[in-house]
Amino acid sequence: MKGIKAKKTGMGLLALVLCGTAVLSACSEQAEPSKEGASAPATSGDKYASLPKEISGSIYDRGQVATGEGSYEDNRWTKYINDNSGVKVKWVPIPRNQEADKFNVLIASGQAPDMLTTFNHDFIVRWANEGAIQPLDAYIEKYSTSYKKYLKEHPELKPYLTLDDGKMYAIASMRPTRANTAIFIRQDWLDKLGLAMPKSVDDLLAVAKAFRDKDPDGNQANDTVPMAISTSYNAITDDWFMARSAEWFVENGKTVQSFFIDRYKDALNFRQLAYKESLVDKEFATDKEFSRQKQLWTTGRSGIFFSNINMDNTINDLKKNNPNAKIAVVPPLSTKYGTNGYQLEVPNHLLTAFNKDMKNPKAAIEFVDWMLDNGWKPLTYGTEGVHYKLENQIPVTIDSDKWKKEVSYAGEYRVVQQEQMTPQTLITQAGTDPVGLEFAKLKGDIINYSNTVKFRKDIPYVPSVAEYSAISGQFEAKWKEIITRMAMTDSITADAAVTEIRKAWDSLGGDGVTAKVQAWYDANKDKLK
């Protein structure tokens, strides 16, 4: 079977390393939905029809459930789902920055939930290769009405859900917007110091040094940390040089990891310079929850914030601490390689796979249909008359603070949704709230930049290559350690860091993996445009 191997390999299964023969026993009983006679009536001889409509599902835990709202497992929205969907769902929180380790342990121990939801396409490939998840085509054909229709209306989703054996292993809906990363800057600080908006990376460095040295907040203290940046958003600095860490690029027809392109060394040099010049927080590499960086920004100690389009809470917190703060979005910055846009995400939003041991896939598909039809709306906007009102059929937030506390975390439960985010709808949704309007305009700027300045992404999604999926987790741990160490010390140069990364790649059979990715690219390049 091309791409999805029925026979497990020692290299391919981190889960097997963790729990040994228990997984081998479980994986040998993989469900075969294709034998289910897709044209048969759903209620005739259906082995799932009499089962309780109960499923479990993973959910990202970002620590956003406010005090008094409960927990990710039990809150007003989990009750709403269970009361209205016709399916009882048990939620399993997965810490966002620990998801690889958490999923590995759950899968290896046989405790993974029925629905496994992730943004990481590579996980889907790996889980399918390991036999941890199952194809969904027959289930969708037999049990779905709404999602089946949705796929026909959005055929651009199929390549991101289908692996090389031609079967679908994930469910997903379209993103509200493909815009993602962004850099925010204190416009009032620029104005106070008589500085222009940066247009290049060199300009940004000059502004950062001015923020460091010229007391832009006027507190008569040398305590400004110019740039608040976490390890999660280091990728923005890679993007300037068209060399995002661990992305595959195509150089003269040949696939190559970004680490081994000369441009990547410029990204490493920027990181090292920013740390050496005290332009970033000295503790950024250990700030795993991004909490310290957010605090630097919201308390007015930093004037440049590396983040993404959905940072409503941090903007609100900054405005509460400093109502006079003026914020702008830094436009895509140029380097000697040209100007690369902000990250443009793949079309699909969250990817949801079905555990091979799922007891009731019929109930799971019915839940997906319900969520796509109606369930996603309250999880996005809240309750009409309480959190929003309708104006020209567009939900307008009534009280942003109330929405933040009671609704903002609910979006995590939307395994599928139909929200569409445009500059125009954002302005309308903000209503008359001045902070909401300000941030809506910022989001609109990010979307416009993403639509007008091309973002280089040679291969739109992680290649469906089992050999790469098998080593990617180990390789990621190694390259992250190397580049973090390089950024925080003068003892290793960019050249030396790349040499170390190359050794790590080679030790995992990287050349053979590259050959497999090249073969995959040659076979699929006409479909990747």
Secondary structure, DSSP 8 states (H G I E B T S, - for coil): --SS-SS--TTT-HHHHHHTHHHHHHHTT---GGGS-TTS-TTSS-TTTTS--EEEEEEEE-S---TTSB-SSSBHHHHHHHHHSSSEEEEEEEEGGGHHHHHHHHHHTT---SEEEES-HHHHHHHHHHTSB---HHHHHHH-SHHHHHHHH-GGGHHHHB-TTS-B--B--B-S-SB-EEEEEEHHHHHHHT-----BHHHHHHHHHHHHHS-TT-SSSS---SEE--GGGTHHHHHHTT--TT-EEEETTEEEEGGGSHHHHHHHHHHHHHHHTT-B-TTGGG-TTSHHHHHHHHTTS-SEEEEETT-HHHHHHHHHH-TT--EEE----EETTEE--S-B--SB--EEEEBTT-S-HHHHHHHHHHIIIIIHHHHHH--BTTTEEEETTEEEES-HHHHHHHTGGGGGG-SS------HHHHHHHHTT-HHHHHHHHHHHHHHHHHHHS----SSSS----HHHHHHHHHHHHHHHHHHHHHHT-SSS-HHHHHHHHHHHHHHTTHHHHHHHHHHHHHHHGGG--
